[in-house]
Amino acid sequence: MSGAETAGAAATEVESRRVARVVLLDPDDRILLIHGFEPDDPAQTWWFTPGGGLEGDETREQAALRELAEETGITDVRLGPLLWRRFCSFPFAGRRWDQDEWYYLARTTQTATAPSALTELEARSVAGLRWWTSAELSAARETVYPNRLAELLHTLLDEGPPSTPLDLAPEIV
C-alpha cells in the first residue's frame, strides 16, 4: 500500500517495507499527491506522494517508476536524484506498517492521471489524485505526509535538489 499514515484502529500485525516514493513535478512545478483514507473509517483522510514497496530484486528507482505508473498512469517521467529519506510507522487497515522510505525527484509533462494497477487495498483506500502548487500545499489544512512536505517542496523549488539526500525525522503515528 502507498503511504497512508493515520491513527486508526489498533494494528496488530506489523508490515516492514523498503519503499520508494516520487516527488513528481509538472512543468508548472505543481506536485502530484494521492488522496487516501482509512478503509475502515473513510472520514480519516490524508494526502501523500505516489510510491510503494519494492518487489523482488528491483531497485528503489525501478520501484519508484513502477509504483508511479500503477498509481497514476503516468509513464512519461524523468527520474531525478534521491531527495530525502525517512522512517515512518503507522497503523493502517488493521496492521502496523514500518517503512524505510526514499523520496526521488521526478519531472513530467504528462499531467492526465489514470491509475492502472491499484492493489485491492489501494482500491479500497484511494479517493483520487490532485496536482498542488507550493502555495496551495503551504495553505492546506488537510493532513499531508511527510508532515513537512510543504516546507520541503518550497526549499526544493527555491534551491534545487540537495547535494546529498536529507534524512528526515522519523514519523511515528
Buried (B, 14 or more C-beta within 10 A) or exposed (E): BBBBBBEBBEBEEEBEEEBBBBBBBBEEEBBBBBBBBBBEEEEBBBBBBBBBBBEEEBEBEBBBBBBBBBBBBBEEBEBBEBBBBBBBBBBBBBBBBEBBBBBBBBBBEEEEBEBEEBBEBBEBBBEEBBBBBBEEBEEBEEBBBBBBBBEBBBBBEEEEBBEEBBEBEEBEB
